[in-house]
Each structure stands twice: as C-alpha cells, then as structure tokens.
Amino acid sequence: MSSAPNKALWPGLLLATLGAIAFSGKAIIVKLAYRHGVDAVTLIMLRMVFALPLFLILAWWAGRGKPPLTGRDWRVILGLGFSGYYLASYLDFAGLAYVSASFERLILYLNPTIVLFLGWLLFKRRVTGRQLIALAVSYSGVLLVFGQELHLQGANVLLGAALVFGSAISYALYLVFSGEEVKRLGAMRLTGLATTVACLLCIGQFLLLRPLSALQTVAPEVIWLSVLNATACTFAPVLMVMMAIERVGATMAAQTGMIGPMSTILMGVLILGEPFTPWVAAGTLLVMGGVWLLTRWR
C-alpha cells in the first residue's frame, strides 16, 4: 500500500533534482563565457535575448482564460521583475567575474537566511534562538570558503562576494513581496511576466551602455553558451521546479534543491578546473547544514 505514494513522488523528485542541477549550471556557463573576453552587460543581454521568447510564451500560456491584469498588478510585476530577475541576475553575473562558481553558489544558497532576516526587519517576525544558531552555522561556512578564495584569488574576491550577496538580497526581496501576487496570478504566470520585464531591462541596459557594434566582437562560443544558458539553465529549470512543486510540494522540492551547491562544485572542478580543498568541503557542509536546520526549525 505504501509503495504507490512513494512511486508517485519519484517524478516530482526527479524534476526537482534536474531543475537544481540545471540552475547550478548557469554559473559554469558564465565562467566559460568570461574566458572569451565578454563583459557582464553584454553576456546577460545575450542570455535574456534568447530567453525572452520563451518567457513570453510562458506568460501567455499561463494567463489563458485568466482575468486581465490590473494597473496594480503591472506595478507589482515591474517591481518584482526588476528586483528578482533583472537586478539579481546582473549582480550575480558581475560577481562571477571575481569569484569561483562554487563560492557563488554557496552565497546564493544563503537565500532562506536572508528571507528570514528581511521578515524580521520589515514585518517584525520573530526569530528564534534555534534559527540564530542555524544562521551562525551557515555564515561560518561562507566565511571559511571566503578565506580560501581570498588566499587563492586575491582582494577582488571581496568585490565579487559583495556583488553576489547583493544578488541574493535582491532575489530574497522578490520572494518576500511576491507571495500575494503568486496567489492572485499563479506562479507560472507571475514568473513569465516578471522574467519578461527583466529580459527587456537587460536588453535596454545594453543599448544604453554599449554600442551595437560591440556585438561584432563577441566570440561565437559566447553566443552558443548564451543559448544554452537561456534554455537549459534558465527556462527549463523554472518549468521543472514549478512542476516539481505541484507534485511533491514546496518543502520537499526545496530540500531536493540542496543538490545544487554540490553539483556546482563538481562541475566547477571537472569543467573549470576549480580547486576542491578541505576548506571548501567544510564550508559547503556548514552552509548546507545551516540552511537545512533553518528549514527544520521554522
């Protein structure tokens, strides 16, 4: 009797796992693209150009038969798109020019701790002693890896870490303020619309800061990497994670997402040749352990 429910969970768990791995591949692709001399403004524009048609289709498909958007909806979508997908993405891409893919993923994995802090700061939500312990465990892990990065890559790591942490804060703001709109519009429709806003902002940013002639110097490898980033590491994992949540729930999908940092580290070692030291291993275990405790001690 119990085997049937367990079998029903497997498709959702597989989707959540594949989504987490695909999301984590984004940092690897960005680091590979940087080897061809492209800058963050151009690289994120290329990613969003190829992702834009896909998210437009998603927004249209998810909005079929739904009530039209109100003026308030559009204002909220613009704000969420700016914070959650434009600013968070740009800061992340910029930070990856200075830090390893593994360290970037660990910083982004702190997202639940930032959401907890924002809840306390903005809405006066209570933080328990257990949650503070979980926070201390997580951030001690980041400090361990930061020390290793500083030793290997120099002072620019501080700038890179600040940019990536800013990305994590920006996305945490999206999570904190998107709850009501998700209930109104649905997760798929909101994601499609907010990401479309971000795509247009990234394209507009490029047009303001770079001449169109800059595209003539972009290596063909960067174009293909951007196509891969837009499809396999941006659009596809969004769908997979949403479908996983529908099947196994948000909590189990989030717990399965713990494979993300490990897959980033593995790909960083195998594809980018990033070092894997005892400090990185210990820091990763502390970050993941702290976030796991935080989800258990809510």
Secondary structure, DSSP 8 states (H G I E B T S, - for coil): --HHHHHHHHHHHHHHHHHHHHHHHHHHHHHHHHTTT--HHHHHHHHHHHHHHHHHHHHHHHTTTS----HHHHHHHHHHIIIIIIIHHHHHHHHTTTS-HHHHHHHHTTHHHHHHHHHHHHH-----HHHHHHHHHHHHHHHHHHHHHHHHH-THHHHHHHHHHHHHHHHHHHHHHHHHHHHHH-HHHHHHHHHHHHHHHHHHHHHHHS-GGGGGGS-HHHHHHHHHHHIIIIIHHHHHHHHHHHHH-HHHHHHHTTHHHHHHHHHIIIII-----HHHHHHHHHHHHHHHHHHHT-
